[in-house]
Amino acid sequence: MARIQSDTLKELLKRALSTRSDEMGCETCYEKLDHFVELELEGKDAAQALPMIKRHLELCSGCTEEYKALLTAIKQFETDNPQS
Amino acid sequence: MKTSLAERTNADWLQALRADPSSEALEDLRAILLRGLRASLASRIDGDLETLTEDFAQDALLKILKNLDTFRGESRFTTWAQKIAIHIALSELRRRRWRDVPLQSFTQNAEGEELTPILLTDPLPQPDRAAAQNDLLRTVEELIFEELTERQRTAMLAILQDGLPLQVIAERMDTNPNALYKLLHDARQRLKQRMEEKTGLSAQELMSLFEAG
């Protein structure tokens, strides 16, 4: 049986206290992720346009990993295919 | 005349892939997926990057062709397609990376002592603030065992303490990430409500007390 570390308790408390009733799940985040990444690469404020995604990414390491990987992949595409 | 990749519109992509799945468009898309996967996975894979990315790209192409009707046009077609490829690749890599890490059961640290009520005065002297924060942590620990289900507790602590991704835990628990996110959201909401009830303070007051020190 494992013990709960105090850092874990602190993080859990912060997450619990900042819980909102209208949070977005992984599925919806995934649906909108391509749009979110493009807004960001266009220099627009993606977090302001799609704040629920930003909130979800703060809480979900798996979706954050996919978001960062997609950013890298799209940057590669734009390097390979510069818009004239 | 050949259309460059950047010039091909979403409609061009859809039309070409629907008309002939073995077309030049498919090979162009495969090349885009491969370049994207290599760029995004290079730092995550120790072994044979080429073989893995080719397998992931092939799986992604099949899925993309099968799901063309679900593309909603909110981004470039190639961005949508790359999202699918990344999801397939990272899902598999996560599975492999965390394969040998078990989900743990947790036990409570201390014997349940009477919890000291937290009184908010502003500003609290540092020693009092530290004591109040300690009380908060003890309270939340109590609530984790009193208020959460075994599944909620196990998943929450696997994420926060062991760093397991939610997607991996969902597979282990025979559920999907969306349902698990909902389960964890319910758990956080329950803890927030009970913290407010037990202390008589709002979430905002509790947060400021906690963050100040």
Contacts between the chains, C-beta under 8 A, distances in Angstrom:
chain1	res1	chain2	res2	distance
A	1	B	104	7.7
A	1	B	105	5.5
A	1	B	106	6.7
A	1	B	107	4.0
A	2	B	104	4.3
A	2	B	105	7.0
A	2	B	106	5.3
A	2	B	107	7.1
A	2	B	157	7.6
A	2	B	161	7.3
A	3	B	106	7.2
A	3	B	107	6.6
A	3	B	109	5.5
A	4	B	106	5.8
A	4	B	108	7.9
A	4	B	109	6.3
A	4	B	141	6.2
A	4	B	144	7.1
A	4	B	157	6.4
A	4	B	161	6.8
A	5	B	161	6.1
A	6	B	137	6.1
A	8	B	157	6.6
A	8	B	160	4.8
A	8	B	161	4.4
A	9	B	137	4.6
A	9	B	140	5.7
A	9	B	141	5.7
A	10	B	137	6.7
A	10	B	210	7.7
A	11	B	160	5.3
A	12	B	140	6.4
A	12	B	144	7.3
A	12	B	156	6.6
A	12	B	157	8.0
A	12	B	160	5.6
A	12	B	191	7.5
A	13	B	136	6.4
A	13	B	137	6.8
A	13	B	140	4.8
A	13	B	191	7.9
A	13	B	195	7.6
A	13	B	206	7.9
A	13	B	210	6.6
A	14	B	207	7.2
A	14	B	210	7.2
A	14	B	211	8.0
A	15	B	160	7.9
A	15	B	188	5.7
A	16	B	140	7.1
A	16	B	188	4.5
A	16	B	189	7.8
A	16	B	191	3.9
A	16	B	192	4.7
A	16	B	195	6.7
A	17	B	192	5.7
A	17	B	195	6.9
A	17	B	203	4.5
A	17	B	206	5.6
A	17	B	207	4.8
A	17	B	210	7.6
A	18	B	203	7.5
A	18	B	207	7.0
A	19	B	185	6.8
A	19	B	188	4.1
A	19	B	189	5.0
A	19	B	191	7.9
A	19	B	192	5.0
A	21	B	189	7.2
A	23	B	181	7.9
A	23	B	185	5.6
A	25	B	177	7.6
A	25	B	178	4.4
A	25	B	181	4.6
A	25	B	182	6.2
A	25	B	185	8.0
A	26	B	166	6.9
A	26	B	167	7.4
A	26	B	177	4.0
A	26	B	178	5.2
A	26	B	181	5.3
A	27	B	176	7.9
A	27	B	177	7.2
A	27	B	178	4.3
A	30	B	83	7.5
A	30	B	87	6.8
A	32	B	74	7.3
A	33	B	83	5.7
A	34	B	74	6.8
A	34	B	75	3.8
A	34	B	76	7.9
A	34	B	79	4.5
A	34	B	80	4.8
A	34	B	82	7.8
A	34	B	83	4.7
A	35	B	74	4.3
A	35	B	75	5.0
A	37	B	75	7.6
A	37	B	79	6.7
A	37	B	83	7.9
A	38	B	75	4.9
A	38	B	76	6.8
A	38	B	79	5.8
A	60	B	166	5.6
A	60	B	181	7.0
A	61	B	159	7.4
A	61	B	163	7.4
A	61	B	165	5.2
A	61	B	166	7.2
A	62	B	90	7.7
A	62	B	94	6.8
A	62	B	165	3.8
A	62	B	166	5.2
A	62	B	167	4.3
A	62	B	168	7.6
A	62	B	177	7.0
A	65	B	90	5.8
A	65	B	94	7.8
A	65	B	165	7.1
A	66	B	83	7.7
A	66	B	86	5.5
A	66	B	87	5.9
A	66	B	90	5.5
A	68	B	40	8.0
A	69	B	40	3.9
A	69	B	41	7.3
A	69	B	86	4.7
A	69	B	89	7.7
A	69	B	90	6.1
A	70	B	40	7.3
A	70	B	79	7.7
A	70	B	82	6.2
A	70	B	83	5.6
A	70	B	86	5.1
A	72	B	36	7.8
A	72	B	39	5.2
A	72	B	40	4.2
A	73	B	35	7.8
A	73	B	36	3.1
A	73	B	37	6.9
A	73	B	39	5.8
A	73	B	40	4.6
A	73	B	82	4.8
A	73	B	85	7.7
A	73	B	86	6.1
A	74	B	36	7.3
A	74	B	79	5.8
A	74	B	82	6.4
A	75	B	39	7.5
A	76	B	35	5.5
A	76	B	36	5.5
A	76	B	38	7.9
A	76	B	39	3.9
A	76	B	40	7.6
A	77	B	32	6.1
A	77	B	35	7.0
A	77	B	36	6.1
A	77	B	78	6.2
A	77	B	79	7.8
A	77	B	82	7.0
A	80	B	5	7.8
A	80	B	32	8.0
A	80	B	35	6.1
A	81	B	4	7.1
A	81	B	5	4.9
A	81	B	6	3.9
A	82	B	6	7.2
A	83	B	6	5.8
A	84	B	6	7.7
